[in-house]
Amino acid sequence: MTKIGLPVTRMDLDAPLAKHFGKAKWLAILEPPGRCQFVRNPWVDGGTVAAELASRGCTDVVARRMGCGAYARVAATGMRAWEGDDAVTVRVVADRLASGSLRPLSLSQDCGERGSHLEEYRNLH
C-alpha cells in the first residue's frame, strides 16, 4: 500500500508543497485513493521530518527540494523521494505519482558537492 508524505504550507487539500522540507508548517499524509491526514510540524530539520514520515508508514515523499540530511534519512528508511513543483498539491499528487509524471528527486538537484551529509548518503549506497 502506498502512503505519501508531503510537506505543505497549510492544512488544505489544495495547499502547495512547502519550499523548505524540514520547516513546512504542515505534513500531509496521503493514503490513496482519498484518505488524508494533516499533522502539524513542530520540527525544524528535514532529517527529523523524514524520520517522522517513515514512522507513520510513508512509502513515498514528494517535495520541491530536500537537504542532504533529509535525503539521506529518506534513503535510509527505504522511502522513495519524488520531485514536486508549484503545481503539485495534496489533491493531485497521488494521480501524478500513479501516472508516472513525477520524477525521482536526486541528490545532485539539491546537495551537490557542498552538502554536509553527502558522505553519510554515499555510505548508505
N, C-alpha and C positions, 0 to 999 in steps of 0.2 A: 504494500500500500504506500502510495506517495503522500508525503506530508511536507509542505513547503513553508519555509520561514522567510519572512521579508521584513526588512527594516523600513518603516513607513513614518510619514510626517504627522499623521493623525489617525484616530480610531474611526476609520471610514473605508468602505469597500472601494471608493473612488480615490483614495489617498495615493499620491505618487510615492515612489521609493525615496527614502531619505538620502541626502547627499553623502552623509557620513555614516557608515555601517554601525560603528560602536556607539555613536551618540544619537541615534534615532530616538525620537520620543516614544514611539510605539513599535512593537513587534507584532506582526500578523502571522498567525499560524494557520495555514490553509490546508484543508483536507478535501480534495476534490471528491465528488462533484460540486459541493456547495457549502460545506461547513467551514466556518472561520472563527477563530478566537483571537482577541486582541489582548496583549499583555503590555502593561506599562514597563518601559525600560529604565531601571534605576542605575544601570551600569554606564561606564564611560569609556570602555575599551572593547574593541572588536573581538578579542580573544575570549573574553567573558561572555559576550553576546553569543558567539558561536557555540560555546560550551552549553549555554542555556538552551539554545535551539536544539542541540543534539540531545540534551537531557529530556526534552519534550517530544522526542521521537522524530524530529525532522530528518528527511532523507535528502532534501534539496534546499539550497539557499539561493535567492535571487537578490542581487544587489547592484547598484550603479558602480560602486568601487569598493574595494576592500583592502585594508592594510595587510602587510606581510604576516603579522602575528595572527590576525583573524583568519587569513588564508591558510596558514599552517595548521591552525586548530580545526578548521573545516575539513582539511585533507586528513588530519589525524583521526577524526571521528568517522570518516567514511562518507560524509555528506558530499554531494556534488554542488559546485558553485556555478551559477549562471549569471551572465551579464544582462542587466536591465538598463532601461533608458528612461527618459522623461515620460514616455507614453505608457510605460508599464505601471499598472495599478494592481491592487489586490484582485479586483474583479476580472482582469484579463490575463493574469499570469498563468493560471492553470491551462487555459486554452493555448497560450503561446508555448508553454513547455510541452504539452501533448502534441502540438503540431510540429515541433522541432524548430520553431522560429527564434528560440533563444540560443545564443552562443555560449559556450563554456567560458567562464571568467578565467583568464590566465594570469599567472604570476607576473609576467612581463608587462601586463597592462597597468599594474598598479605599483609594483615594488621595484622593478628594475634592479640594478646592482646596488642601490643605496638602502635597500630595506634592512632594518635592524634585525629582522628574524629570518633573513634569507638563508643562512646556514641551517637554522632549525628546520626550515621547509625542505631544503636539499637533503638533509639527513633522514627525512621521512621517506624519500623515494630512492 
